[in-house]
Amino acid sequence: MEKSLKQKIDILKQTDVYAPIVEALKKAYENPTYQFHIPGHTKGKAIFKDFKKLTGEKVLNIDTTDEFDNLGTLHPATGPIKEAQELAAQAFGAKKTFFLLNGSTAGNLALAMALTKKGQKIVVNRNCHRSILTGLIISGAEPIWVCPNRIEDWSVWGNIEASQIEELLKNNDDISMVWITNPTYEGVVSDIKSISEVCKRYGVPLIVDEAHGCLWNFNKHLPETALKLGADAVVHSLHKTGGSMSQSSMLHISKDSCLDCDAVEKALKLLHTTSPSLLLLASLDAARANLQSKSGLKLLDRAVKNAKYLRTRLDAIPNLHQLKGDFGYKTDVTKVFIKVDGLSGKRLESILEIDFGIEVESASDIGVLILCNLGNKHSDFKYLADALEKIATRDYKDIYYLEKRKHMPMLEPKIMMSLRDAFYSEKETIPKEEAVGRISAEVVAECPPGISILLPGELITEEHLPYLRDYETLEVVVNG
Ligand SMILES: Cc1ncc(COP(=O)(O)O)c(C=O)c1O
């Protein structure tokens, strides 16, 4: 007899983990049918041989979409997919969780489509991910920018103060929502509790893009998730650090939120593919189960310990510095942003890669970002720390073109037109040098981290040029 969700959760409590999509896929694999449906490679029988060799047969065997093999459906959520989303909501402490394909990008787009309208004012941090901007371009809501503190020595955006949000809400009584990013890509953490208290006092919902913080609910040495600190909705890129496959993410609506879950679900249905990959959905289910399992919790504990080990080693290396929590902001211990005197971040990245075979998460003109992941062993960190010690104490020189590459401007935007109006205006493409003094008609955002250099409606100035080295032309508003 089919077990109820409650019974399954009880089993989960007793036996460590239960992952319904994974179980359903296993069953489908063990009971193959004569397949006359998509995907047409038919369990890998009609696929490029080298690709099959690379992936292995099993992956192709379970590459299927919803509707088939009793796997349930994503929209509406039914069967094992529905159960898996409910188990995820429990694990992350949410009222409702939606599995996302196309990453947290899909979650941000859905939130914008469902919850914001043309002309509504929404407080957004200027260093938000471009998916939020895309969402606002689609809905036509107007961002009211909040510029976080700048951590000048590191050329990165820092935390957002509750007082900044309060100031904006006090001066604009028509703001309908606050939407901020926490943590930053480099791991700087804002005081979400105070920010949510301000939002509640002014009666506006708070959305937190916690794309880089999906592990937080599973280890006491990591910051508190916004779902526990009063946010209404949170997106998590499980594929970034949570252990699911690339592109798979989650969107959570918090327990006490009055946000319209149905509207969010409808928007997701419009945005999502109609052929969701069961592999990706199962990987979300598996990542959640792993994070709740004894072995997964151990891996996370190991990641935190490895991060602390790395940080202790780095402290002892001359000429090397790491970004740490400071008065006013905290950091996520697993995201280690470092710089070495005399080397740009880009140069340091290339030395690590070429001389030591090490690939880091990203590099800026200042430093490199290292993620202490679930999958890294202690010996990986020892190797990395040894390599950094050699680099910092040997006579490595910067290389001009790497040194001069600029990464992320922290300029106060000069807004000349609304985001949406500029995006949909008549446009022309002109050489970059001629664009100074004109109004941008496009989102110019380098990935990673997908933070914008220029947005539609913003004045292009001389100050932008060093950050646009890879661009020969820019799209500007005609007559603007
Ligand atoms: C803060 C933030 N939000 C959202 C996203 C989009 O996430 P995804 O890559 O899962 O679509 C990113 C991606 O880098 C991000 O940094």
The ligand as a Tripos MOL2 file, in Angstrom:
@<TRIPOS>MOLECULE
LIG
   16    16     1     0     0
SMALL
NO_CHARGES

@<TRIPOS>ATOM
      1 C1         23.0450   36.5060   -6.0920 C.3       1 LIG1
      2 C2         22.6350   35.6420   -7.2300 C.ar      1 LIG1
      3 N1         21.3350   35.4560   -7.4780 N.ar      1 LIG1
      4 C3         20.9070   34.6830   -8.4950 C.ar      1 LIG1
      5 C4         21.8000   34.0610   -9.3250 C.ar      1 LIG1
      6 C5         21.3030   33.2220  -10.4550 C.3       1 LIG1
      7 O1         21.5010   31.9190  -10.0880 O.3       1 LIG1
      8 P1         21.4670   30.7000  -11.1210 P.3       1 LIG1
      9 O2         22.8260   30.6060  -11.7040 O.co2     1 LIG1
     10 O3         21.1350   29.5740  -10.1860 O.co2     1 LIG1
     11 O4         20.4130   30.9650  -12.1110 O.co2     1 LIG1
     12 C6         23.1830   34.2250   -9.1100 C.ar      1 LIG1
     13 C7         24.1570   33.5720   -9.9920 C.2       1 LIG1
     14 O5         25.3130   33.7410   -9.9570 O.2       1 LIG1
     15 C8         23.6040   35.0480   -8.0470 C.ar      1 LIG1
     16 O6         24.9100   35.2680   -7.8240 O.3       1 LIG1
@<TRIPOS>BOND
     1     1     2 1
     2     2     3 ar
     3     2    15 ar
     4     3     4 ar
     5     4     5 ar
     6     5     6 1
     7     5    12 ar
     8     6     7 1
     9     7     8 1
    10     8     9 2
    11     8    10 1
    12     8    11 1
    13    12    13 1
    14    12    15 ar
    15    13    14 2
    16    15    16 1
@<TRIPOS>SUBSTRUCTURE
     1 LIG1         1 GROUP 0 **** ****
